[in-house]
Amino acid sequence: MLYRALIMLFWFVGTSVATVWIVFRDPTFKFRLVILGALLPDVIDGVSGARVAHSVVSVVVAMTIVMLVTFGRKPARKSWLAVVIGLFLHLVFDFAFANTAMFWWPLGGVGFVDDALPVVARGWLNAPLEIVGVALAVWTSRQVAFAKSAQ
């Protein structure tokens, strides 16, 4: 099942970096760390078999840990928050909220959800999403390059 989840890359990369670019317009933003965060939930849940990383509670816990551990260390906080932003954007663009048991775990019960990962459940619908993701990644890289050259 993990191999099928890892096939879906560009949708999460493209949507995440485009969203961060549109919101922050910062060419120095740690886009690689956003990408890492955007890909982590499928890797974690694909390897573990659990659906923990597709829970909004897990993202809130991750953010809380980052905020507490990086208190007074602004550069480290900025880097780690980029990963957390990627985690959250994965949930948004994976439509994880459509499966309430998985999205709200463990608030709805501590048992793990046996449902397929959203990326696997979508099947062939992933193909057009990947194309959109590539287009967004290309667009964003051009925007960032232009902004860097204008500085």
C-alpha positions in Angstrom: 0.0 0.0 0.0 2.9 2.4 0.7 4.1 2.2 -2.9 0.7 3.5 -4.1 0.8 6.4 -1.6 4.3 7.4 -2.6 3.3 7.8 -6.3 1.3 10.9 -5.4 4.0 13.5 -4.9 3.4 16.5 -7.1 -0.1 17.3 -5.9 1.1 17.8 -2.4 4.3 19.6 -3.4 2.6 21.9 -5.9 -0.4 22.8 -3.7 1.7 23.3 -0.6 4.4 25.5 -2.0 1.8 27.5 -4.0 -0.3 28.1 -0.9 2.7 29.2 1.1 3.9 31.5 -1.7 0.4 33.1 -2.1 0.1 33.6 1.7 3.6 34.7 2.6 5.2 36.0 -0.6 8.6 35.4 1.0 11.3 34.1 -1.4 13.4 33.1 1.6 10.7 30.8 3.1 11.9 27.3 3.8 9.9 25.7 0.9 11.9 22.4 1.2 10.7 22.0 4.7 7.1 22.7 3.7 7.5 19.9 1.1 8.9 17.6 3.7 5.9 18.2 5.9 3.5 17.9 3.0 4.8 14.4 2.2 5.3 13.1 5.7 1.7 12.0 6.6 1.5 9.5 3.7 4.9 8.1 4.5 4.3 7.8 8.2 0.8 6.3 7.8 1.9 4.1 4.9 4.7 2.6 6.9 3.0 2.3 10.2 -0.4 1.2 8.9 -2.1 3.5 11.4 -3.8 6.8 10.3 -2.3 8.9 13.0 -0.6 11.5 10.8 -3.9 12.2 9.0 -5.4 13.6 12.2 -5.7 17.3 12.9 -5.0 16.5 16.5 -1.6 15.2 15.5 -0.8 18.4 13.6 -1.9 20.5 16.6 0.3 18.3 18.9 3.2 18.8 16.5 2.7 22.5 16.5 2.5 22.7 20.2 5.8 20.7 20.5 7.5 23.0 18.0 6.3 26.1 19.9 7.5 24.8 23.2 10.9 23.4 22.1 11.8 26.4 20.0 10.9 29.1 22.6 13.3 32.0 22.2 15.0 30.4 19.1 13.4 32.3 16.2 15.4 30.8 13.3 14.7 27.2 14.5 11.0 28.0 15.1 10.7 29.4 11.6 12.2 26.2 10.1 10.2 23.8 12.2 6.9 25.7 11.6 7.5 25.3 7.9 7.3 21.5 8.5 4.1 21.9 10.5 2.6 24.1 7.8 3.3 21.3 5.3 1.7 18.7 7.6 -1.5 20.8 7.9 -1.6 21.5 4.1 -1.3 17.8 3.4 -4.5 17.3 5.4 -6.3 20.0 3.5 -5.2 18.9 0.0 -5.6 15.2 0.8 -9.2 16.0 1.8 -8.5 14.1 5.0 -11.5 15.9 6.6 -13.8 13.8 4.5 -13.1 10.9 6.8 -14.2 12.2 10.2 -13.0 9.2 12.2 -9.4 9.6 10.8 -9.4 13.4 10.8 -10.5 13.7 14.4 -8.6 10.7 15.8 -8.3 10.1 18.8 -11.2 12.4 19.8 -13.8 10.0 18.3 -12.2 6.9 19.8 -8.7 5.6 20.3 -8.9 2.7 17.9 -7.1 3.2 14.6 -9.1 3.6 11.5 -8.6 0.7 9.0 -9.7 2.8 6.0 -7.3 3.2 3.1 -5.2 6.3 3.0 -7.1 9.1 1.1 -4.5 9.1 -1.6 -5.0 5.3 -2.2 -8.8 5.6 -2.0 -8.9 8.2 -4.8 -7.3 5.7 -7.2 -7.0 7.1 -10.8 -8.4 10.5 -9.8 -4.8 11.1 -8.6 -3.5 11.4 -12.2 -5.2 14.8 -13.0 -4.3 16.0 -9.5 -0.6 15.2 -10.2 -0.8 17.2 -13.4 -2.2 20.2 -11.5 0.5 19.8 -8.9 3.3 19.9 -11.5 1.8 23.1 -13.0 1.5 24.7 -9.6 5.1 23.7 -8.7 6.4 25.2 -12.0 4.4 28.4 -11.5 5.5 28.8 -7.9 9.2 28.2 -8.8 9.0 30.9 -11.4 7.3 33.3 -9.0 10.0 32.7 -6.4 12.8 33.0 -8.9 11.4 36.3 -10.2 11.0 37.6 -6.6 14.6 36.7 -5.8 15.9 38.4 -8.9 14.0 41.5 -8.1 15.6 41.9 -4.7 
